[in-house]
Amino acid sequence: MIVIGSDHGGLSLKSALKSYLERRGCTVADAGTDNDSSVDYPDFGLKVAEMVISGAAELGVLICGTGIGMSIAANKVPGIRAALVTDVFMARMAREHNNANILVLGGRVLDEQKACDLVGAWLDAAFEGGRHQGRLDKITEIEKKYR
């Protein structure tokens, strides 16, 4: 299952991506928001991150106006590797080299087609392991140091 969440700045794009994921055959859980009233992005970033880290969802997608706030908030949860991407190469590398478990997008900076392309590239990629695993292990050690 993939969990998707947004604030008001990402609501429209979230709706389009949810439909795209369902067309791809993915099971999608919607973590909100469900209207365009102003909300705080950390609340939704945390909700999606907790679902991913607990195993309730395999992967997550977060959207806010730029994606910056959501990526900062989600990455505060140990074990989360939320990657803010703006092009297909970054989306693929987020998975192949960083094993990103949450993809973050900017609802006010990407159109629907571009966002779908990014999500598709991320989902179609696979973690390469090897030298990249050693780097992720170092990130885990940093998280442990500051817990």
C-alpha positions in Angstrom: 0.0 0.0 0.0 1.1 3.6 -0.7 -0.1 6.3 1.6 -0.5 9.8 0.2 -0.9 13.1 2.1 -0.9 16.8 1.4 -1.6 20.1 2.9 -3.9 22.6 1.2 -1.1 23.6 -1.2 -0.9 20.1 -2.5 -4.5 19.1 -2.5 -5.2 19.3 -6.2 -2.0 17.4 -7.1 -2.7 14.8 -4.5 -6.1 14.0 -6.1 -4.5 13.6 -9.5 -1.7 11.4 -8.1 -4.1 9.2 -6.2 -6.0 8.5 -9.4 -2.7 7.8 -11.2 -1.6 5.4 -8.6 -4.9 3.6 -8.6 -4.7 3.3 -12.4 -1.3 1.7 -11.9 -3.0 -0.9 -9.7 -1.7 0.4 -6.4 -3.7 0.4 -3.2 -3.7 3.9 -1.9 -4.5 5.2 1.6 -5.3 8.9 1.7 -3.9 10.6 4.9 -5.6 14.0 4.1 -6.1 16.8 3.9 -9.5 16.7 2.2 -10.3 20.3 1.6 -8.6 23.6 0.7 -8.7 25.2 4.1 -5.3 26.2 5.4 -3.7 23.4 7.4 -0.2 22.8 8.8 2.0 20.6 6.6 3.9 19.0 9.6 0.7 17.3 10.7 0.4 15.4 7.4 4.1 14.8 7.0 4.2 13.1 10.3 1.0 11.1 9.7 2.4 9.7 6.4 5.9 9.1 7.9 4.4 7.2 10.8 2.4 5.0 8.5 5.5 4.2 6.5 7.8 3.6 9.4 5.2 1.4 11.2 4.7 -0.8 8.2 1.1 0.2 7.7 2.2 1.4 4.3 5.1 0.3 2.2 5.8 3.7 0.7 4.5 7.3 0.9 4.0 10.4 -1.2 3.7 13.8 0.3 2.8 17.1 -1.4 2.8 20.7 -0.2 3.2 23.9 -2.0 6.9 23.5 -2.7 7.6 20.1 -1.1 10.3 21.7 1.1 8.2 21.8 4.3 6.9 18.2 3.9 10.4 16.8 3.3 11.8 18.6 6.4 9.0 17.4 8.6 8.9 13.7 7.3 12.7 13.4 7.6 12.5 14.1 11.4 11.1 10.6 11.8 14.0 8.1 12.3 14.1 5.6 9.4 12.3 7.9 6.9 14.1 8.9 3.8 11.9 11.5 2.2 13.2 12.8 -1.1 12.0 16.0 -2.6 12.4 15.6 -6.4 11.8 17.9 -9.4 12.9 15.7 -12.4 12.8 12.1 -13.5 16.5 11.5 -12.9 16.2 12.7 -9.3 13.1 10.5 -8.8 14.9 7.4 -10.1 18.1 8.2 -8.0 16.0 8.7 -4.9 15.1 5.1 -5.1 18.2 3.5 -6.7 20.8 5.2 -4.5 18.9 6.5 -1.5 16.1 3.9 -1.1 13.7 6.8 -0.5 10.6 5.5 1.2 8.7 8.7 0.8 8.6 10.8 -2.4 7.9 14.5 -1.9 6.6 16.9 -4.5 5.6 20.5 -4.9 2.0 21.1 -5.7 2.6 24.7 -6.8 5.7 23.9 -8.9 4.7 20.8 -10.8 1.9 20.1 -13.3 -0.1 16.9 -13.1 1.7 15.1 -15.9 5.2 15.9 -14.6 4.2 14.8 -11.1 2.9 11.5 -12.5 6.1 11.0 -14.5 8.1 11.5 -11.3 6.0 9.1 -9.2 6.2 6.5 -12.0 10.0 6.8 -12.3 10.3 6.4 -8.5 8.0 3.4 -8.4 9.7 1.7 -11.4 13.2 2.0 -9.9 14.8 -0.4 -7.4 17.3 0.2 -4.7 20.8 -0.9 -5.9 22.2 -1.7 -2.5 26.0 -2.2 -2.5 28.0 0.9 -1.7 24.7 2.8 -1.3 23.7 0.6 1.6 26.8 1.6 3.4 25.9 5.2 3.0 22.4 4.6 4.4 23.9 2.7 7.3 25.9 5.9 8.1 22.6 7.9 8.0 21.1 5.4 10.5 24.1 6.0 12.8 23.5 9.7 12.6 19.9 9.2 13.6 20.9 7.0 16.6 23.5 9.6 17.7 20.8 12.3 18.0 17.9 10.3 19.3 
